[in-house]
């Protein structure tokens, strides 16, 4: 029967085959990527940016490599939504720079973890994961209770995000120390009701603030986009 035409014209010519493959992949990528820059999602206007304490927690989350084991993307599949909650909307990532989608799940997806557990649960889980989740392979992060958040670092992060277009008030950078103390104090007060004593500027408090934010703006993204609750 002889060779098929594409074996003779393409597969037999490595350079030409590489060029054609690159062109096809590029077209497919452009078709998916270009609309993201040209089409404005009305839901984005309803999504609130991270507070300074949540920014600090997110920076620590990235620093500790949490994204290596935890994804933040619930796919629209029954097995995913039954375990993790409603599927993720693109608008929810509007102010994530960079995204924390992750690449695999050694631990559970965290995009809907906000409000699922108490502040005290997160505190105990980070100090000793097996105390709250028997059989967990997550290592303890006890140093987060001792390390302190540096307001100057957080101010730099918030300033950088503002320069990239995150809709913060003009005077947000100057208010960062006060906002850190305010939200940190509220979390510490809640932890104290569970018998937990920790400083409001401890890194673990910032991480708790960040985790409790994840997924809490789902309704805003759905309503503005016309999705069902």
N, C-alpha and C positions, 0 to 999 in steps of 0.2 A: 504494500500500500504506500510505502514511502513515508518520509517525514512530513509532519504537519507543517503548514506554512510558517507558523510563528517559531517553530524550532529552527527552521532554516534562516528566517529573516531577523529574529531577535535573540533567541537563546544561543545561537551560534556566534553571535557578535556581542561580546561582553560589554564593550564600551557603549554601543548603541542601546543595548538592553538597560544599562545603568541610567542613561540619559532619559529614556522613555519612562522608566520606573520613577525617577526623581520628579519628572514633570507631572505624572499622574498623582503622586503623593502630595505634591505642592498644590495642585488644583483642589484636591480634597481638603487639605488643610485650610486653604483660603476660603473655601465655601463655608467652613465652620467658624473660622476665626473672624473674618471681616465683619459679619453682621453684629458681633459682640461690640464692636467699636462704633457702628453706625446706627444701631437701633437702641433707643433709650427705653429702659424698663421703668415704668412709672412707680413700681414698688420700691425702687432704690431711694426715692425721696422720703419714704417712711421709715427707712432703716436707720436706727441711731448708731453713731460711732461708739467705739469703746471708751469708757471713762479712763482717766489716767491710771487708776489702780488696775483696771482690766488690761490696759496696755502693758503695764509692768508684769502682770501675770502671764500675759501672752508671750512677752519676751523671755520669761523664765521657762515657759513651756517649750519654746523653740530651743533655748540654750540647753535644756536637759534632754533634747531629742525625743520628746514624747510622741512626735509625729511618726517616728519609726515604727511604733507598735500600735498606735491609735489613729484610725482614719477619722475624717470629719466630712463624710459624704454618704448619706443614706440614699440608696438607689431606689427607683420606683418599681420595686419587685416585692411581692407578697412576703417572701421570707425575710426581707430586710425590714419592711414596715412593721411586721408583727413583733420583731425583736427590738428594733431601735426607735420606732416612731415614724411619723409622717416623713415622706421623702423630701430631700433638700431642694430648695429653690435657689436659682442663681443670684437673686437679689440679696439673699442673706450673706453672701460673700463680698458685698459691695465695698466694705472698708477693711477687708482682710488683705494686708500687704506684708508678706506674700501669703497666698492661700495655704491652708494646712490640711489639704485634702488627704494626704497620706498615700501610701502605696500598698499597704497590707494591714491585716488585722491580727496581730498577736493578742492584743487586748480588744475590747469592744469598741465600736464606733462611738464617738463622743459628741456628734453634732446635735444630739437631743438630750444631752446630759443635764443641762441647766434646769434646776428645780426638781430634778428626779430624786436627789438625795439631799440630806441636810448638810449644813456647813460642818457640823461635827463629824458626820460620816466621812466627808472628804478629808478632814484633818486626820482622823484615825487611819484612813486608807493610805494616805501618803506616808505616814510614819511607819505603819505595818500593814501592808496590803492584805496579808492573810488573816488579820484580825477582823476584817469586814468581808473578805471574799476568800473563804477557804479554798486552797488549791491554786491560788493565783501565782503566776510566775513573775509578776511585777516586782522589781527590787524596791526596797524602802528608800524614801527620800527625806530622811530625818533631818538633814542639814538645812532644809528649807525653813524649819522652825527656828533656827538660830541665825541664819543669814538675814541681813537687813536690806530693804529696798533703798536705793540711793535716789532721792528726789531729783538730783541733777541729771541722772541718767534718764529718768522718766520724762523730765522736761525736754531733753534732747529728742527722745522718741516721739513725744507728742508733737513737738515742733516740726520734726521731719514728716510726720504723717499729714500735718496741716499744710505743709509746703507741697505735698503731692495731691492735695485736693480734698482731703477729709474735712467735712464741714464742721470744724470746731469754731467756737467764738473767737474773736480777735485776741482777747485777753486770756485765753485758756492756758497758755504756757506759764504766765505769771501766777495763775491760781493753782497750779499743779500740787505744790506742797499742801495747801489747805484741803484740796479735794482728796488727796491721798489719805490724809488724816481723818477726814469726815467718813469716807466709805470704809476705811480700815477699822475705824472705831465702831461702826455699826456691826461689822462682821464679828469683831472681838466680843462685843456685847452679847451677840447671839451665841457665840461659842461658850461664853461664861455660864449660860443657862444649862449647858451640858457638862459643866465642871471642867472645861478646858481653859487654861490660862496661857495666853500667848500675846506678844507685843503686836500692836496694830501695824507696825512697819516691817513685820516679819515677812519673808518671801512667801511663806505658805499661805498667808492671808491674801496676797495678791493672786496666787494661783487659784485659790478658792473663788475669788471674785471673777476671774476669767472663766472658769469652768461653769459657774452658775449663770453666766451670760449666754453660753452656747445654746442655740435653739430657741431662745425666748422671744425672738422676733418673727417666728414662723407665721403667726396670724397676720402681721403687717404685710409680709411678702405675699401671702395668699390673697388677702382682700384687695390690695392695690392691683394685683395681676388678674383679678377676677376669678381666682381659684376658690374651691370649696373649703370651708373650715374643717 
